[in-house]
Amino acid sequence: MAKIKETYVCRNCGSESLQWKGQCPNCKEWNTLEAVTVRKTSHAAQKTIKSNKVIALQDVCLDNHESFSCGLAALDKILGNGLVPGSAILVGGEPGIGKSTLLLQMAGAVAKGCRTKNNVCINDAKPHTVLYASGEESLPQIKARAERLNVLHENLLAVSTNRVQDIIDIVESSAPALLIADSIQTLSSDMAEGLPGNVSQVKACAGELVEVCKRNHTTLILVGHVTKDGDLAGPRLLEHLVDTVISFEGDRKQVFRLLRVLKNRFGPNQELLVFQMKQKGLEVVEDPSTFFLGARDSSLSGTAIVMALDGQRPFAVEIQALVTRTYLSIPRRTGLGFDVNRLHLLLAVLEKRLRLNFGQVDIYAKVGGGMRLQEPGLDLALVAAVLSSFYDIPLPERAVFWGEVDLNGQIRPVAGHGIRLNQATKLGYMPVYCPLEENSPFHVKTVAELQQKLFRK
């Protein structure tokens, strides 16, 4: 439908203004702006579109609808089978985390027709035209970054604009295989009121881009900002509008980044991919199972290895704890990389079930490597690390832990037991301390049994 909008037009020079002003900003004449009502129509409505007809689903033509590689073999795998023409992908992440860098690398790979596997570039894909539309950077800035990443190619087109209609015109005329809009919060549409980034503008811009890309069989990648809580900014409709939602996470002070698939209509969700920031851009960590251990010294007390699980990918992560005498009236309890309330709960369980006195000690705990863990399987490794530091006795060199500790001190099973056990066996970890499971050769039932096995032999 047409949208009625009020604007102000100068009767002297004809220039328009969204607000009334005493002096025309163009011709500098006074009291010449007059209110007029205009009727705006959508960009799609201005074009003649064939009416949709109902047909049998089995008769739908799938020509020119084959997926193509995004340039990274590992990302193709977790997306399902690469990029699907006409699909929409939303990529969110904190400022400076590497979203633009990753997408520009992807754009260059698609334009060149190459894909990276095991960090080796293979030229076995078909080149495609890519349009990189940026509302945050100028063209010289984009080119400088593209030169640093070595992705310049004649098939890689770029435009710097904040008007969504400019991008739509280019897509309608050239029909690129891939469109990257960086970012959706910087674009504005004539069909919505307010400044770029508000709810109306984000809904209008995203809706128009998705519509034109589906009509031209163009894969759309939208870059979205996040709030201070880490959620995608803008209306929830944005996540329902797209086919795939990807979260790009990590600490800008660390060298690794985590790419997490939250929603995927073409493949599995909750998949995880680990990247490492290098001088020439982001590289995929092909085997991240021990990437977060670093240079670990197993002869020191207060460290334990947890076989964590994120999605379907197991990681060996170090849990560190320090128990030291306090000089404060109220002992300190600090936790980094996990919910500190989990530490308070586990310490209360240990005091009650093991008859330990933590009233005269400060206790600090953290997850090594800059990781953040939220899964319950962390409990058993955290208990082992705290007890190791408390007794000042190092744990067995290749020991690994996972399991949830309840308020009675019992060790409960956690999801993905078989995946964790297979990965621990593959990496040569022994002994394995985990909850009692069927066909599991190693198990502990309670924290008291864990204490007996580790420190009272």
C-alpha positions, 0 to 999 in steps of 0.5 A, a space after each residue: 500500500 502507498 504510505 502517506 507522508 508529510 514533508 516541507 517544500 520550498 516554494 522558491 527553489 522546490 527543495 524538500 525538508 523533513 522538518 519546518 525551518 524558518 530559512 530554506 537550507 538551499 536558497 537561504 530564503 526566509 519563510 518559504 517552506 510549506 507543508 505538503 502531503 506526499 504519497 510514497 510507494 514501495 520500491 517493489 510496488 513501483 515495478 511490474 511483478 507477475 501475479 503468483 499462481 498456485 502450482 503443485 509442489 512437485 512441479 516447482 523448478 529447481 534450476 539455478 537453485 543449487 547451493 555454492 561454496 562460501 569459500 570456507 569448507 568448514 563453514 560450508 559443512 556447518 551451514 548444511 551445504 554452502 550458500 543457498 540462492 535466495 536464502 538470507 543469513 544474519 550474522 551478529 557480533 560485538 563491534 571489532 570482533 571480526 564480522 566484516 573481516 570474515 565476510 570480506 574474506 568470504 566475498 573474495 573467495 566466492 568471487 575468485 571461485 576458491 575455497 579454503 580447506 585445512 587452511 589451504 586454498 583450492 581453486 575448484 569452485 565456480 566464480 560468482 559476482 559478489 556485492 559488498 554494500 557497506 553503510 559503515 565504511 567508505 570505498 577506500 577503507 574497504 579496498 585497503 582492508 581487501 588488499 590486506 586480506 588479498 581478496 581483490 577481484 573483478 567479480 567483487 563489487 562494492 558500494 558505500 551507501 546508507 540508502 537501501 534503495 541504492 542497493 536494491 537498484 544494483 541487485 535488480 540490474 546486476 543480480 549478484 550471486 551474493 549480497 553482503 549488507 554491512 550493517 542492517 542498522 546503518 541502512 534507511 528506507 523511504 518507506 519507514 520513519 525515524 533514524 537508521 537503526 530503529 525498529 521501523 527502519 530495520 524491519 523495512 530495510 530487512 524486508 525489502 532486501 530479503 524480498 528483492 534477493 529471493 526474486 533475483 536468486 541472490 544469497 543475502 548476508 545481513 550483519 547485525 549489531 548486538 546489545 550489551 547483553 549479547 543479544 541481536 539488536 532490533 526487532 525479534 522479527 529480524 531473526 524470524 525473517 532470515 533462514 540462518 542466524 549466526 553469532 560471532 563471539 569471542 574476546 577482542 583481547 584473545 586470538 580466537 573467535 567462536 562462530 555459533 549457528 543458532 538457527 539453520 533451515 538448511 542444516 544442523 543448528 548449535 554447531 560451532 566453529 573456531 577461528 584464530 585471528 592472524 595477520 592476513 585475517 581469520 583462519 579456521 582451527 581445524 582441530 580445536 579439541 586441545 586448542 584452549 589448553 595452551 602450554 599447560 604444566 600438569 605438575 602444578 596443583 589447582 588445575 583440572 581438565 574438563 571435556 566440555 561440549 558445545 553443540 556437538 563439538 567436544 573441547 578439552 579446557 583447563 579449569 584453574 583454582 587457587 585456594 589461599 589463606 585470607 586476611 579479610 574478615 569476609 573471604 573472597 570468592 571470584 570466578 572468571 569464565 563461568 557463573 560465579 554462583 556455581 562456585 558458591 554452590 559447589 563450595 557449600 556442597 564441599 563444606 557440607 559433604 566433605 566436612 571442609 572449612 573454607 571460612 579462612 581461605 580466599 578461593 579464585 577460579 577461572 576457565 583457561 584460554 579465555 573461554 566461557 563455559 555455561 554447561 553443567 559438566 563443568 562442576 566435577 572439574 571445578 571441584 577437582 581443581 579446588 580440592 587440588 589447590 586446597 590440599 596442594 596436591 597435583 591431579 594425575 597428569 592425563 586425568 579428565 573430568 566432567 559431570 554435574 554435582 547436585 546439592 547432595 554431593 552426587 555426580 549426575 550424568 550430563 548430555 553428550 557422555 559418549 561424545 566426551 568419552 570418545 574424544 577423551 579416549 582419542 586424545 589419550 586421557 586417562 583416568 577419566 572421572 565422570 558420572 556412572 553411565 551404561 558401558 562406562 568403565 570409569 565413574 564416580 558417584 559422589 564428591 566424597 568418592 572423588 576425594 577418596 580416589 584422588 587425595 586419600 590413597 
